[in-house]
């Protein structure tokens, strides 16, 4: 059976090819009557029309592909964001090209993807410093949306309300009677690290607890960082720990087990972000759920609308989800 072409669909619908193409691409700027749009879509479905992306790309210089650049593939935060972006892209007729790069490699990755015309736009998550990221993004020749951080001067970004999430975690611990609450912070100087530290301080202040800098250790976003930071904080004798991420919380729990401390009888642990791995830890980790998949979807939506000629309105930080209480938190020891 011969392949159904765009010309076949246009002919059957009684419209010209440019009209059929605009409707089937779902362009926001299209000026087509609703009855015409419905007729074209119905005929395309009945004829089992499938677009030829190679031919269309040569004609329009578009690939119908978005790129997503992430610093970690084994971090549940980015894995979830990728899933959300992929779902949104697929629903809108786009493919998603995933690129992993370590901090410091952003410029090479962005330049390689954008200059070879492999994507129409980029979703970028980065752990690099602001100035490094700003320099790297100058290499992008396509529209972009930042995820999980704000960069002054960048027009579009989608972030989580990490400050509110950290406060919610501390409030859970103070409600259990904890007063010496340690914080495993994110990357020093990073946007999210600042927001979570402030949320930690907000939670302490709300409970009338003075902030003690000696109870804050920089763990970054790895299990190894959580292990090392927790080990350094043990001499401060905290009764509870708020970790900036699920991954660093897992590292902290390993250190506590090695030290012979019981969780939660001797010390409670809570992490930000929730994922299936939280249930696999021993004991299962109490966590503040974060809408990371929604972050990916919203970022992809912003980018696609920008590619369609719209001027999307920046979105407010996405509020945290529920507090998922499991076995790693309990009353403060007497």
Secondary structure, DSSP 8 states (H G I E B T S, - for coil): -----HHHHHHHHTS-HHHHHHHHHT-TT----HHHHHHHHHHHHHTT----HHHHHHHHS---EEEEEES-SSSHHHHHHHHHHHHHHHHTT-EEEEEE--TT-HHHHHHHHHHTT--SEEEE---S-HHHHHHHHTT--SEEEEESS--TT-S-EE-B-HHHHHHHHHHHHHHTT---EEEEE-STT-HHHHHHHHHHHHHHHHTT----GGGEEE-TTSHHHHHHHHHHHGGG--SEEEESSHHHHHHHHHHHHHTT--TTTT-EEEEES--HHHHHSSS--EEE---HHHHHHHHHHHHHHHHTT--------B----EE--TT------
